[in-house]
Amino acid sequence: MYLACAGTIESRAAWMPTLDALNATAVLTRSTADYLATYDTSTGAITKLAVRGLSDPRGLNLHGMDVVHDEVDPTMLWIYLVNHRPEPESPYKGANSVIEILKTRVGADYVEWVQTVEDTRVIVTPNDIVGANNGQEFWFTNDNGAKVGIRRYIDAMFWLRTTFVGYCHIIHGCKRASVHLLGSNGIVRASDGSFWVGSYRNGELTVHKPNKDKTLQHVATIMTGLPLDNLALSADGSIIVAAIPKVHLLSDVMNNRSPNVPSTVLRVSDATLGGNHKVEKARAARVFWYYCRYLRGYAVHPWTPGSSDAGLQNPPAKPSLIDLPGPIGAMAQEESDTLQIVRVLPLSELMSENVSTVLPQGAGYGVVVGIGLFFSAFMLGLTWIQARYTGFSPSNSEEFSSASRSVKPGLIASGIVSAWTWAATLLQSSAVAYKYGISGPWWYGAGATIQVLLFAMLAAKLKLNSPNAHTFLEIIGARWGTAAHLIFLFFGLATNIIVSSMLILGGSATVTDLTGMNTIAACFLIPIGVAIYVVAGGMRATLLCDYTHTAVLFAIILTFIFTAYSTSPKIGSPSRMHELLVEASIAKPVAGNAQGSYLTMRSKNGLIFGVINIIGNFATVFNDQAYWQRAIASKPQSCVKAYLLGGLAWFSIPFTFATTLGLAAVALHNDPDMRPLSPADVSAGLPAPSAAAALLGTSGAAAMLILLFLAVTSATSAELIAVSSLLTYDVYKRYINPRATEAQIMRVSHLMVAFFAICMGLFESNQPIVCSQEHGVAVYFHASHSGFMIELWKTYFETRGTLLGSAVVPIALCITWQKASKTGCIVGAISGLFAGIIAWLVTTSTLNDKVINVTTSGGDYEMLAGNLAAIGVGGIVSVVWSYLRPGDFSFDVTRALNAPVHPHAAPTTGSGTHTPPEDEKKQSDIGSGDIRIVPAEDDDKHDRGVTHDEDLDPIALKGAFRFAAWSSIGLLIVMIILIPFPLFFSQVVFGTKGLTTWVAVGIAWTFLAAFTVVIYPLYESRQALFLVSKGIVKDIFHPGSGKYSESSPAKEGTA
């Protein structure tokens, strides 16, 4: 077996162009160069091969490799190598990559250099190679469209099809053989002469037929669902594929931070041009890494003719499998001189092993399917009870989309808590506690609470300035016209898509990691299960489900709190927690923290995280229709109260939960029941599940699974109804059918819920689909896997402020300020977006020697620059422009949106001096700004869900706005300045009493929050509960007599 080996770990970490490691100085001055070696599969001996004739002082810098028998002399071998030669200017220009052709004989201890093939137009970013048996021609993959720079980053960010397969002949030169590929990586020639190329991005295997001119014709695509690495041809003609589910962890491996990266073996049988292409998946293996060598998910196969498929295993001290086997002819990729290989495993044995998970796979399906269906059935039952025993039926469009604008503050607060509790709320808050100590939970909680508190002001203004709007975009369209509406529709839908992606990515990846449940199934079953009750019950069903989820969520959180701080023999008290954290601080001090302690608010990195968190969360609240939806659904006189209560209640979840399980993960780092956590595990949010399992065993892991599932599904329901409203009122009714009837609106609302639920699954699924192009038909399916999904989730979480923050201030100004300039706010939103992206990438380039990639762009300072620029430029441009060239808008226009009037009365269009622009004058033609005229005799039927004048006391609403402003700004100052900064600058390290007080405050806050969102909604809805109970009793004793009638006092008792 022929191996391509790296000289040292340091040189490989410094120089790996495919992973943007471009430290040319380090590799040019290295003590040990890369080399070739042979591995004898029978004796285990590894022999380093001498290279004769290669005079280039840069030597070999190896990557892809192929070894083939000569077409005439079978004892002669041709070796084709990808050689990434370093240059002093490589950090700015990339590697000077070439293909080396060498030859040797079977069993020889040397190789002889034959020729270097160089062509900068075609040999751009070579990765893997397939050589011909004549020593003169070869095909290779380029894994990126550019060596360095912004184009490379944009290609990666947007998954552009810029990679290609190149072909070279030593006499006739090089050319592009197949173009428009996505992340092309491994390449192999099948037994029928076809070429197969694997993608490290979306997991596609593209099949190519060779043409007479040596180019390749793309004929089929197989979606495997896993990021792919190298490929090999098996003796039976099948293709063996190395896959790396968590490909994003490779950068950690390169820096020796994460020694174990899951890898997987795939076999594609019947691998011919017209074959059935059946894909089989093996167990998830583990990559091993020693001094000077690691085999990292690459296809390997012995050169001995007739040998069987094989995989490699490292020494028993760290039992784990290297991925990929294959037969006859060639090579292993990557490094090894002191590699210790114990034995060769048959592929059949490798394919039969199973992955070990904390919980069985059945637990994943039990939670996702079982609990999902239970809540769906439960909500369907509540919806039927609501329709029968109250005056509110989900068959009414206003009830479906806005719960008839009649929901009381307790239930709205519960809905806010539920909608704002994502998987990240639980996982990432604990991760920052694990990294930064007690400052992490505070900055996570406070940094995401103030947006909800400040939103109370917008809720009051919404009720004052447009009480009957269905969406915030309706208001923008009525005020600023079509151009502004379309621009902010982009920001609104982008927010919903990013939020939904984070929810499903985090939820499905966590379920998969805990139970081994199929990722595709999790991606689809989570949103589809939620869509069932959302379609049936609409907004009120969503809020009722939010309430039940929130109740269970607090019960489980309180269980974890009392286990950690009271009953657990491992910790059991705040004082014991303090002792363990002090020990952890000594053993592993926290960089940037006072005295390296976990027990201080003086954390430099924690503060930076807090700023990023604050800015990023403005976008995911102010731009998200889900929060406007709850403001719309609330009663006018109590909407401010709902948002203030909801925000304060939500703070307790990340703060106390992370102070419990995040710190417990640190405290139990030496406990035998606590799994070791690598930096990649921490980034993936695993401290909380690991601590739960350590404290409560499998029951803790099961409770964590249920907790995460409920968090994901409740937030998902909010996104479903929000997107349904946007697509129904701001797309369908505004642009497609302005005069849509009630029945049509309801039908579209239902369809949009189902449509977006399916889209959620499609966005993140890894469904394998074979796509043929032979008859001019091309079908592609997005693919990913739980590990890569976690990386995407992190990317969404970190970049949301940069991509969405510029719209925050313009949206707020549109709702609240009559002098806000249409042009200024549009320019502010667009310029802020570009400023954020530019600041983000320029800072990345400046701080990382002009290297821009996913790893370097995710740093704290890089994200901080992008976030600040986006929201800052967007806000400054909007406000300054509005002061210099103010608008003069009368909110009478937006107050008239969807408001019924007497058939003989003229519609109100505004009494101010504002003259609507031309596109606003045409509002009646496009539907969103229509004023519905309802016959007087049918008022009650059509007015349900319309806010009546008696509910809109301008003086009271203005007073509510002032109260919201003083309260939210005051709480912001307390939570962001008065509490954390004195502790930060004083560099206080908590003693036992300090931590006990800190924990006690968190526990008390959690109890008050539970009372607010669990008990208080029951109290305020006591009349509705009495009315429903009365109707049920009547139906039991006198069937049919309990049904609601118009004379019943339903509205007073509604929830």
ROZA-604339 format. One record per residue (C-alpha): x, y, z. Coordinates in pm, whole numbers, padded with zeros to 5 digits, always signed. Example, Ala and Ser with C-alpha at 12.3 -4.5 7.8 and 13.67 -1.06 7.14 Angstrom:
BEGIN
+01230-00450+00780;+01367-00106+00714;
END
This chain:
BEGIN
+00000+00000+00000;+00141+00339-00097;+00110+00626+00148;+00150+01002+00102;+00292+01129+00431;+00341+01462+00610;+00667+01529+00785;+00528+01679+01105;+00197+01776+01256;+00312+02135+01270;+00395+02153+00901;+00064+01996+00803;-00130+02233+01029;+00063+02527+00885;+00033+02422+00520;-00293+02271+00394;-00421+02495+00112;-00751+02313+00081;-00829+02418+00440;-00686+02768+00393;-00375+02692+00601;-00117+02897+00408;+00177+02960+00640;+00444+02929+00373;+00725+03041+00604;+00665+02755+00843;+00660+02491+00572;+00963+02632+00388;+01168+02615+00706;+01040+02280+00831;+01284+02020+00952;+01114+01720+00788;+00963+01728+00440;+00665+01529+00314;+00750+01190+00172;+00619+00869+00016;+00610+00537+00197;+00486+00181+00151;+00293-00023+00403;+00319-00402+00394;-00024-00534+00489;+00114-00874+00585;+00395-00762+00818;+00287-00412+00913;+00623-00269+00804;+00636+00090+00677;+00918+00185+00442;+01006+00542+00351;+01081+00576-00020;+01369+00779-00159;+01284+01025-00435;+01535+01036-00718;+01562+01317-00969;+01341+01581-00808;+01556+01890-00777;+01296+02147-00669;+01415+02281-00327;+01054+02299-00208;+01031+01921-00227;+00697+01745-00192;+00392+01899-00026;+00148+01617-00073;-00227+01591-00106;-00398+01371-00367;-00229+01060-00505;-00288+00777-00751;-00081+00469-00829;-00144+00261-01144;+00022-00029-01322;+00189+00043-01652;-00012-00064-01958;+00275-00277-02090;+00486-00378-01791;+00268-00472-01486;+00567-00454-01251;+00611-00085-01327;+00396+00163-01137;+00312+00522-01232;+00260+00755-00937;+00066+01078-00981;+00094+01331-00696;-00077+01662-00615;+00208+01885-00495;+00109+02214-00328;+00436+02405-00356;+00468+02697-00111;+00583+03045-00212;+00670+03347+00008;+00361+03523-00128;+00134+03220-00084;-00070+03375+00202;-00187+03633-00052;-00181+03433-00376;-00228+03073-00264;-00021+02764-00332;+00179+02711-00651;+00019+02373-00711;+00145+02127-00972;+00113+01758-01058;+00418+01540-01018;+00457+01223-01225;+00692+00957-01084;+00756+00591-01151;+00873+00290-00953;+00857-00088-00947;+00662-00311-00717;+00866-00372-00402;+01128-00103-00475;+01245+00131-00198;+01263+00436-00422;+01061+00635-00674;+01198+00818-00976;+01079+01164-01072;+00964+01185-01435;+00797+01520-01495;+00626+01819-01330;+00306+01935-01499;+00222+02300-01439;-00070+02506-01572;-00205+02786-01354;-00521+02820-01566;-00637+02463-01505;-00436+02333-01209;-00586+02580-00961;-00673+02406-00635;-00605+02038-00710;-00726+01783-00459;-00748+01426-00588;-00621+01266-00906;-00677+00972-01142;-00382+00877-01360;-00364+00685-01685;-00153+00371-01722;+00071+00531-01984;+00238+00786-01754;+00130+01072-01982;-00220+01189-01886;-00441+01233-01583;-00768+01381-01453;-00792+01571-01125;-01041+01768-00917;-01011+02133-00818;-01183+02168-00480;-01235+02547-00497;-01293+02798-00773;-01023+03031-00640;-00706+02987-00439;-00762+03277-00198;-00964+03595-00156;-01322+03710-00145;-01432+03500-00441;-01327+03182-00262;-01522+03285+00045;-01834+03379-00151;-01820+03048-00337;-01811+02865-00005;-02077+03078+00160;-02332+03047-00119;-02234+02702-00243;-02161+02821-00594;-02077+02559-00855;-01732+02689-00941;-01519+02376-00899;-01426+02150-01189;-01237+01846-01312;-00923+01918-01510;-00741+01704-01765;-00373+01723-01860;-00152+01550-02116;+00223+01598-02092;+00242+01681-02465;-00096+01832-02554;-00143+02043-02239;-00432+02094-01995;-00801+02184-02020;-01119+02175-01819;-01285+01836-01853;-01607+01890-01653;-01729+02220-01505;-02001+02361-01274;-01937+02114-00993;-01996+02184-00624;-01705+02124-00388;-01546+01851-00600;-01314+01634-00393;-01239+01266-00451;-01231+01121-00802;-01210+00763-00925;-01247+00576-01253;-01501+00292-01239;-01463-00049-01401;-01658+00061-01710;-01434+00364-01761;-01676+00621-01618;-01548+00886-01377;-01705+00948-01035;-01655+01270-00839;-01754+01328-00475;-01858+01661-00320;-01744+01768+00026;-02026+02023+00039;-02363+01862-00034;-02261+01498-00063;-02336+01450-00430;-02163+01184-00636;-02154+01296-00996;-02111+01033-01269;-01931+01130-01590;-01890+00956-01925;-01555+01013-02098;-01562+01170-02442;-01315+01111-02722;-01150+01448-02657;-01085+01344-02295;-01351+01576-02154;-01620+01432-01929;-01996+01438-01987;-02207+01461-01668;-02475+01191-01693;-02607+01135-01341;-02598+01254-00980;-02637+01043-00668;-02711+01226-00343;-02550+01045-00050;-02637+01302+00216;-02284+01317+00361;-01986+01541+00285;-01755+01319+00078;-01381+01280+00064;-01189+01023-00138;-01318+00742-00354;-01177+00400-00444;-01274+00118-00677;-01350-00215-00511;-01258-00554-00657;-01624-00629-00726;-01666-00306-00922;-01842-00108-00649;-01726+00240-00548;-01604+00280-00190;-01645+00633-00057;-01496+00803+00248;-01743+01045+00408;-01689+01295+00687;-02026+01376+00852;-01874+01653+01065;-01648+01797+00798;-01641+02131+00981;-01429+01974+01256;-01134+01916+01023;-00999+02262+01095;-00994+02165+01464;-00805+01847+01380;-00552+02044+01179;-00480+02250+01488;-00469+01938+01706;-00766+02055+01913;-01010+01775+01840;-00852+01431+01801;-01171+01248+01703;-01366+01333+01390;-01648+01095+01293;-01609+00937+00952;-01821+00694+00758;-01780+00437+00482;-02022+00423+00190;-02037+00156-00078;-02206+00229-00412;-02288-00100-00578;-02362-00147-00950;-02134+00149-01017;-02170+00169-01394;-02320+00428-01625;-02652+00247-01645;-02647+00087-01299;-02894+00113-01011;-02636+00284-00787;-02744+00143-00451;-02579+00326-00159;-02495+00139+00164;-02374+00316+00476;-02127+00182+00733;-02083+00268+01096;-01942+00605+01199;-01572+00553+01256;-01318+00774+01430;-01014+00930+01273;-00695+00884+01471;-00401+01121+01486;-00046+01059+01602;+00285+01231+01584;+00346+01282+01213;+00054+01113+01066;-00310+01072+01047;-00533+00919+00787;-00829+01147+00758;-01131+00998+00585;-00945+00902+00269;-00988+00604+00039;-00711+00350+00087;-00652+00022-00082;-00371-00234-00093;-00166-00273-00409;-00128-00650-00373;-00333-00807-00656;-00630-01008-00537;-00640-00865-00186;-00978-00803-00026;-01137-00478+00078;-00988-00348+00397;-01008-00078+00656;-00732+00023+00897;-00739+00035+01274;-00503+00222+01502;-00352+00081+01823;-00582-00065+02091;-00496+00218+02331;-00732+00440+02130;-00959+00196+01949;-01115+00362+01650;-01142+00293+01282;-00993+00480+00994;-01245+00505+00724;-01196+00374+00392;-01111+00061+00225;-01082-00045-00130;-00881-00297-00335;-00605-00330-00583;-00383-00079-00729;-00313+00225-00533;-00283+00447-00246;-00364+00600+00082;-00392+00974+00122;-00218+01170+00388;+00049+01105+00640;+00237+00835+00818;+00591+00741+00899;+00551+00628+01260;+00195+00516+01194;+00113+00207+01393;-00139-00016+01218;-00246-00319+01413;-00461-00516+01174;-00667-00504+00860;-01043-00532+00901;-01263-00684+00631;-01501-00430+00485;-01793-00658+00571;-01701-00631+00939;-01664-00256+00917;-02001-00221+00746;-02177-00420+01017;-02071-00220+01324;-02309+00021+01493;-02270+00365+01642;-02287+00398+02019;-02519+00674+02139;-02637+00793+02478;-02995+00688+02405;-03129+00422+02168;-03254+00523+01826;-03607+00433+01931;-03595+00711+02190;-03542+00964+01914;-03837+00841+01713;-04041+00806+02032;-03988+01170+02121;-04017+01320+01773;-04306+01105+01654;-04474+01004+01980;-04467+01334+02165;-04519+01522+01841;-04836+01329+01761;-04953+01352+02123;-04932+01729+02122;-05090+01743+01778;-05384+01534+01898;-05404+01736+02219;-05408+02065+02030;-05666+01935+01782;-05886+01846+02078;-05844+02192+02230;-05921+02350+01894;-06245+02151+01871;-06337+02255+02227;-06263+02618+02142;-06482+02607+01832;-06770+02439+02019;-06769+02617+02353;-06640+02966+02269;-06717+03225+02008;-06388+03180+01827;-06354+02939+01537;-06025+02878+01350;-06228+02877+01028;-06224+03257+01048;-05914+03412+00889;-05873+03676+01162;-05892+03407+01428;-05649+03186+01237;-05381+03449+01184;-05425+03676+01487;-05641+03488+01743;-05906+03759+01695;-05670+04009+01862;-05816+03909+02198;-05544+03719+02383;-05465+03825+02738;-05114+03917+02856;-05033+03600+03049;-05081+03375+02748;-04897+03619+02520;-04607+03625+02769;-04601+03246+02768;-04597+03252+02389;-04308+03498+02386;-04107+03278+02621;-04181+02977+02404;-04101+03147+02074;-03770+03284+02210;-03660+02952+02362;-03463+02774+02092;-03223+02482+02113;-02951+02749+02124;-03113+02902+02433;-03035+02585+02621;-02725+02457+02442;-02526+02769+02360;-02599+02943+02689;-02448+02642+02864;-02159+02641+02618;-02068+03002+02701;-02098+02917+03072;-01854+02633+03011;-01613+02866+02828;-01643+03192+03023;-01787+03096+03363;-02070+03285+03535;-02046+03578+03293;-02157+03363+03000;-02514+03291+03123;-02563+03656+03223;-02454+03795+02888;-02652+03533+02699;-02969+03601+02897;-02942+03979+02924;-02820+04011+02566;-03134+03846+02434;-03386+03982+02685;-03357+04354+02623;-03483+04320+02265;-03810+04170+02386;-03842+04441+02651;-03780+04716+02396;-04025+04552+02160;-04297+04643+02411;-04269+05000+02278;-04328+04880+01923;-04623+04670+02041;-04785+04981+02192;-04720+05183+01876;-04856+04901+01661;-05184+04904+01852;-05197+05286+01830;-05092+05334+01467;-05221+05022+01290;-05445+04816+01519;-05588+04593+01245;-05274+04506+01052;-05199+04140+00996;-04822+04183+00951;-04566+04456+01005;-04500+04449+00630;-04857+04554+00562;-04779+04876+00748;-04457+04929+00553;-04640+04872+00226;-04921+05111+00316;-04678+05381+00426;-04386+05354+00185;-04522+05162-00113;-04421+04863-00318;-04043+04916-00345;-03999+04943+00031;-04243+04657+00086;-04040+04422-00135;-03709+04522+00023;-03829+04463+00377;-04016+04150+00267;-03672+04017+00178;-03541+04095+00527;-03853+03951+00690;-03848+03622+00502;-03470+03597+00534;-03509+03629+00910;-03774+03357+00919;-03565+03126+00702;-03250+03177+00910;-03439+03135+01238;-03619+02826+01109;-03291+02683+00984;-03129+02735+01325;-03426+02566+01492;-03436+02259+01270;-03058+02235+01239;-03007+02248+01614;-03302+02023+01692;-03240+01749+01437;-02863+01746+01489;-02907+01712+01865;-03166+01435+01832;-02937+01254+01589;-02631+01288+01812;-02816+01172+02124;-03009+00882+01970;-02871+00806+01625;-03209+00887+01470;-03198+00937+01096;-03127+01301+01026;-03362+01320+00728;-03647+01186+00938;-03578+01437+01215;-03561+01726+00967;-03903+01644+00824;-04090+01500+01121;-04022+01793+01356;-04185+02068+01143;-04453+01846+00989;-04572+01729+01331;-04604+02091+01441;-04779+02191+01118;-05066+01953+01194;-05202+02154+01485;-05103+02491+01339;-05311+02418+01028;-05601+02302+01238;-05602+02572+01504;-05401+02869+01380;-05260+03134+01609;-05460+03041+01919;-05360+02676+01892;-04999+02791+01860;-05029+02997+02179;-05198+02714+02369;-04927+02476+02257;-04667+02732+02359;-04825+02737+02703;-04814+02358+02747;-04458+02340+02618;-04348+02621+02847;-04506+02449+03148;-04317+02126+03079;-03999+02319+03001;-03999+02493+03340;-04074+02165+03518;-03769+01998+03362;-03544+02300+03419;-03641+02314+03787;-03566+01941+03810;-03213+01999+03682;-03165+02297+03915;-03263+02109+04230;-03070+01800+04126;-02749+01995+04078;-02779+02225+04381;-02962+02004+04627;-02994+01628+04577;-02701+01516+04358;-02416+01342+04541;-02180+01476+04277;-02247+01845+04358;-02549+01890+04584;-02501+02252+04695;-02372+02591+04577;-02081+02562+04817;-01972+02230+04664;-02014+02379+04318;-01785+02662+04428;-01518+02417+04546;-01526+02227+04218;-01513+02545+04009;-01214+02670+04207;-01037+02342+04136;-01127+02368+03767;-00997+02726+03755;-00662+02610+03890;-00642+02309+03660;-00761+02494+03350;-00774+02872+03397;-00997+03073+03165;-00805+03305+02935;-00921+03666+02973;-01092+03608+03310;-00980+03764+03636;-00742+03515+03802;-00845+03267+03533;-01158+03198+03739;-01499+03070+03633;-01645+03267+03925;-01604+03621+03795;-01794+03862+03574;-01458+04008+03469;-01438+03809+03144;-01302+03980+02835;-01429+03716+02595;-01760+03697+02776;-01806+04071+02729;-01727+04049+02358;-01976+03766+02323;-02234+03978+02505;-02199+04266+02258;-02229+04032+01959;-02528+03863+02119;-02705+04192+02188;-02668+04325+01834;-02747+03999+01660;-03065+03941+01858;-03217+04274+01760;-03249+04141+01406;-03411+03813+01506;-03673+03994+01716;-03753+04317+01531;-03742+04154+01185;-03935+03841+01283;-04308+03838+01213;-04350+03589+01499;-04306+03869+01756;-04526+04111+01564;-04782+03831+01542;-04807+03812+01919;-04841+04189+01945;-05120+04173+01687;-05293+03890+01875;-05282+04066+02212;-05546+04294+02358;-05451+04660+02303;-05468+04760+02668;-05234+04481+02783;-04982+04427+02502;-04705+04618+02682;-04758+04417+02997;-04731+04094+02797;-04393+04179+02644;-04241+04306+02967;-04354+03996+03156;-04246+03765+02875;-03900+03918+02844;-03830+03909+03218;-03961+03552+03243;-03748+03435+02952;-03428+03570+03107;-03448+03307+03379;-03421+03021+03131;-03074+03074+02983;-02941+03242+03298;-03038+02978+03552;-03024+02677+03320;-02671+02760+03206;-02561+02854+03556;-02670+02504+03648;-02570+02266+03367;-02301+02479+03204;-02113+02520+03531;-02188+02158+03625;-02010+02047+03308;-01701+02239+03426;-01728+02118+03785;-01760+01752+03682;-01476+01753+03430;-01294+01482+03629;-01606+01278+03707;-01602+00932+03544;-01962+00978+03428;-01880+01305+03253;-01768+01265+02893;-01457+01464+02792;-01548+01768+02584;-01334+01891+02297;-01360+02251+02174;-01571+02121+01887;-01808+01953+02135;-01838+02279+02327;-01911+02474+02010;-02178+02218+01925;-02349+02286+02259;-02275+01952+02426;-02185+02070+02780;-02553+02075+02886;-02648+01725+02758;-02322+01583+02894;-02379+01736+03238;-02742+01618+03241;-02630+01263+03164;-02357+01282+03430;-02601+01405+03697;-02902+01185+03618;-02774+00914+03386;-02991+00810+03093;-03294+00975+03254;-03106+01305+03241;-03024+01254+02875;-03388+01164+02805;-03510+01474+02992;-03266+01685+02792;-03392+01532+02470;-03753+01612+02559;-03655+01962+02670;-03479+02036+02342;-03760+01887+02137;-04023+02100+02309;-03807+02412+02271;-03761+02349+01901;-04124+02262+01825;-04276+02553+02012;-04050+02802+01836;-04117+02622+01508;-04491+02670+01547;-04434+03044+01588;-04231+03055+01267;-04490+02853+01074;-04779+03084+01154;-04557+03390+01099;-04443+03283+00752;-04797+03177+00665;-04917+03530+00742;-04638+03691+00537;-04697+03470+00236;-05075+03505+00259;-05115+03878+00319;-04790+04020+00181;-04750+03800-00125;-05079+03634-00219;-05327+03907-00122;-05102+04199-00212;-04961+04085-00545;-05158+03784-00667;-05521+03819-00562;-05596+04161-00408;-05967+04084-00382;-05929+03745-00221;-06233+03616-00036;-06237+03489+00321;-06239+03128+00198;-05946+03188-00035;-05742+03355+00238;-05806+03063+00473;-05715+02811+00206;-05388+02989+00125;-05306+03030+00496;-05339+02656+00548;-05137+02578+00236;-04860+02815+00337;-04823+02650+00678;-04786+02312+00511;-04561+02455+00241;-04318+02613+00484;-04314+02303+00707;-04199+02101+00407;-03949+02373+00315;-03800+02354+00665;-03729+01986+00609;-03599+02042+00258;-03365+02320+00370;-03180+02092+00607;-03243+01735+00495;-02993+01498+00339;-03230+01287+00133;-03038+01074-00118;-03184+01109-00466;-03046+00987-00796;-03076+01253-01065;-03044+01168-01432;-02943+01409-01706;-02945+01162-01992;-03280+01286-02121;-03235+01653-02047;-03386+01633-01698;-03188+01757-01401;-03318+01738-01044;-03102+01836-00748;-03168+01795-00379;-02994+01990-00105;-02800+01760+00127;-02626+01785+00458;-02564+01592+00777;-02593+01650+01147;-02230+01751+01192;-02227+01988+00900;-02572+02104+01012;-02428+02207+01346;-02166+02412+01162;-02438+02577+00954;-02636+02641+01271;-02332+02812+01424;-02282+03014+01105;-02645+03130+01107;-02625+03215+01477;-02306+03418+01439;-02390+03602+01114;-02755+03690+01168;-02671+04039+01297;-02446+04111+01001;-02698+03993+00743;-03020+04119+00904;-02926+04396+01148;-02945+04682+00900;-03326+04656+00881;-03386+04686+01256;-03390+05066+01291;-03579+05135+00964;-03856+04895+01063;-03887+05050+01408;-03896+05401+01262;-04171+05307+01018;-04400+05199+01299;-04320+05475+01547;-04206+05800+01379;-04418+06002+01141;-04115+06191+01006;-03922+05878+00909;-03802+05915+00550;-03894+05644+00303;-03579+05695+00098;-03356+05727+00402;-03480+05403+00557;-03451+05208+00231;-03098+05337+00176;-03015+05268+00540;-03130+04906+00520;-02940+04834+00198;-02623+05028+00283;-02616+04873+00630;-02628+04525+00478;-02332+04596+00251;-02144+04779+00526;-02188+04486+00761;-02061+04232+00509;-01767+04453+00408;-01668+04526+00768;-01696+04157+00854;-01477+04039+00566;-01226+04325+00585;-01178+04264+00958;-01140+03893+00889;-00877+03961+00625;-00690+04215+00843;-00676+03998+01153;-00594+03673+00971;-00317+03765+00725;-00568+03817+00442;-00703+03464+00483;-01084+03458+00461;-01264+03131+00528;-01535+02988+00750;-01296+02942+01041;-01130+03284+01034;-01453+03474+00970;-01617+03323+01277;-01389+03495+01528;-01528+03724+01796;-01379+04047+01662;-01472+03963+01304;-01835+03904+01395;-01839+04210+01622;-01725+04434+01335;-01991+04302+01099;-02269+04328+01354;-02180+04682+01460;-02143+04804+01103;-02475+04657+00990;-02697+04790+01265;-02494+05111+01308;-02488+05217+00943;-02850+05114+00893;-02960+05315+01194;-02742+05622+01138;-02833+05658+00770;-03205+05618+00842;-03214+05864+01131;-02982+06130+00983;-03156+06119+00646;-03494+06152+00817;-03377+06457+01008;-03230+06621+00699;-03520+06536+00469;-03808+06434+00695;-04127+06272+00579;-04467+06393+00689;-04688+06090+00726;-05030+06064+00885;-05085+05734+01062;-05456+05762+00977;-05361+05570+00661;-05227+05272+00854;-05504+05295+01115;-05751+05238+00832;-05583+04914+00724;-05840+04630+00727;-06080+04839+00938;-06452+04786+00858;-06659+05099+00803;-07026+05169+00753;-07127+05109+00389;-07239+05470+00351;-06926+05619+00506;-06627+05727+00304;-06311+05538+00380;-06061+05720+00597;-05733+05772+00422;-05568+06024+00647;-05622+06379+00747;-05265+06503+00772;-05063+06697+00525;-04894+06386+00393;-04954+06307+00028;-04894+05940-00044;-04650+05857-00321;-04784+05722-00645;-04742+05359-00554;-04922+05421-00227;-05211+05580-00412;-05254+05248-00588;-05284+05051-00266;-05644+04969-00334;-05534+04800-00653;-05285+04573-00482;-05485+04476-00182;-05268+04513+00123;-05382+04860+00203;-05749+04799+00128;-06015+04928+00363;-06279+04660+00386;-06639+04787+00374;-06871+04551+00559;-07253+04568+00545;-07396+04694+00872;-07625+04399+00919;-07330+04159+00897;-07100+04347+01129;-07070+04089+01405;-06978+03812+01168;-06703+04007+00998;-06580+04221+01286;-06458+03933+01500;-06084+03987+01518;-06112+04356+01433;-06001+04601+01701;-06294+04831+01782;-06271+05198+01869;-06366+05142+02232;-06051+04929+02270;-05830+05198+02117;-05812+05479+02369;-05532+05696+02223;-05452+05850+02560;-05424+05507+02724;-05211+05368+02439;-04978+05668+02446;-04948+05619+02820;-04871+05252+02761;-04599+05352+02516;-04441+05589+02769;-04458+05319+03036;-04299+05070+02795;-04023+05318+02710;-03936+05398+03071;-03961+05035+03182;-03769+04876+02896;-03494+05138+02885;-03463+05129+03264;-03434+04750+03265;-03183+04769+02980;-02963+05003+03184;-02987+04776+03487;-02919+04449+03301;-02653+04572+03060;-02473+04842+03263;-02553+04868+03634;-02516+04500+03723;-02242+04358+03497;-02001+04651+03454;-01930+04727+03822;-01859+04356+03867;-01647+04357+03552;-01429+04654+03640;-01392+04558+04006;-01262+04216+03895;-01448+04049+04180;-01412+03671+04204;-01711+03525+04386;-01656+03343+04709;-01889+03073+04840;-02144+03327+04967;-02126+03523+04642;-02197+03218+04427;-02471+03104+04666;-02641+03443+04635;-02599+03440+04257;-02756+03094+04233;-03034+03182+04477;-03129+03486+04269;-03145+03267+03961;-03364+03007+04132;-03600+03271+04270;-03621+03437+03929;-03705+03100+03772;-03988+03039+04019;-04133+03386+03955;-04104+03326+03580;-04280+02991+03610;-04560+03156+03806;-04589+03431+03545;-04614+03209+03238;-04771+02895+03387;-05000+02997+03674;-05096+03352+03578;-05245+03259+03237;-05478+03014+03411;-05590+03282+03656;-05659+03548+03394;-05852+03298+03180;-06064+03166+03464;-06386+03298+03305;-06309+03125+02977;-06225+02802+03159;-06550+02826+03354;-06746+02886+03032;-06587+02585+02861;-06634+02363+03166;-06997+02468+03190;-07054+02378+02825;-06887+02039+02865;-07100+01958+03170;-07417+02056+02980;-07320+01832+02690;-07255+01541+02925;-07594+01561+03094;-07791+01715+02807;-07617+01628+02479;-07606+01921+02239;-07707+02184+02495;-07357+02303+02579;-07264+02438+02237;-07177+02807+02229;-07440+03044+02102;-07414+03411+02010;-07592+03508+02333;-07317+03353+02546;-07067+03595+02702;-06777+03441+02515;-06554+03734+02450;-06530+03833+02812;-06415+03491+02903;-06175+03421+02624;-05811+03342+02685;
END
